[in-house]
Amino acid sequence: MHNTNDILITSWINVPDNSDFPIYNLPLGIIKHKNGRASAATAIGEYVIDLSALQGLGFFSEISLPNGIFDKDSLNEFIALGKPVWHSVRKQIKSLLKSDNGKLRDDKEAVSKCLFNINEVELLMPVKVGDYTDFYSSKEHATNVGSMFRDPKNALLPNWLHLPVAYHGRSSSIMVSGKNFHRPKGQVAPPGSDIPAFYPSKAMDFELEMAFIIGKQTESGQSVSNKEADDYIFGMTLFNDWSARDIQRWEYVPLGPFLAKNFASTTSPWIVTLEALEPFRTQAPPQEPEVLPYLKRADENTAIDITLEVWLQAENTDAVKICTSNYKHLYWTMEQQLAHHTINGCNINVGDLMASGTISGPTPDSFGSMLELTWNGSKPITLPNGQERKFLQDGDTIIVKGYCQKGNLRIGFGEAKAKLLPAL
Ligand code: CA
């Protein structure tokens, strides 16, 4: 396979400096036109390219693609065509957008049918998510939460260094960036009490996460090894796993989170492919004690250097950055997560979404949740307008951003943004 990440190429479409979507990225998503038609698309600079229109114009005629494969409201059927097809389509789009290729550039009528300003379209959920799994793979996050919820001396439970802990989440409430939701209500036991009360959560939090999208299904009984894992992963998104800490604290023993987390999760609309992310691979954290053979990394260079930011925007104020972290801090890589997920023969499907768990770094400004940033409310954050936050207030918007940079090569993920509305 040829690598489509050859650098030093430019596009005939103007791409602003520091854009998340230069020609090296070419993420995939689903757009909705003003007339209601949905289509698969890629983003470049401040534009989107309608892939359904591009196929209709014959620009994919050299690739074996079913008719209308992009004329859909999800990417699932395209993704199911497999990695060689993803690669060919990416290569063709890249070729068509290169500065020195006049095929599309000089065909004004074709350009008018497939090129749109990003503000002219709505961005929809990129995939139909079948199953959603949420890992808990940041050692720093697990240590911080274990210290606050249990015991600082035994913050990590005995299994944590031996397996990537996870739970099965709920896919129905995964929403695309821009969809707001209401503060959840639930059972909460006041500190020191075993008798719950019922009211809207008073400890609403975000969780800075990333997710990977499954690109190839397995049959029941089949396992995916660390070495094979990348063939089963289509790409990644930003992810915010909203959490109600007071509800979580009361309900989570013994089976883990339930209503504290299943009311809303926000994903970014563009899936950045694993192929676009390859140049940003980096050394994963060393693992001690040694893991069981099925969890051993096939390659130590399987972390990805993705700078992650969380911005908080209180109503009628500017957004302020409250956290800077990095995906590379995760103790368990996504290849290890997938190997563990399938080691018992659990089958996976195209469009399944697997989230990383909160990605906290080693320093206090890199903690990926309000719970950790304010240390359970004991160190409130002061916003530029003078207001304080222990947890989130109604009207607060959380914006997760992420990008990779290596020399002059920079690609980004756009954003996962949503506002917390008052409880109904
Ligand atoms: Ca989570």
Boltz pocket constraint, residues with backbone or C-beta under 6 A from the ligand:
constraints:
  - pocket:
      binder: B
      contacts: [[A, 134], [A, 135], [A, 207], [A, 209], [A, 241], [A, 357], [A, 358]]
      max_distance: 6.0
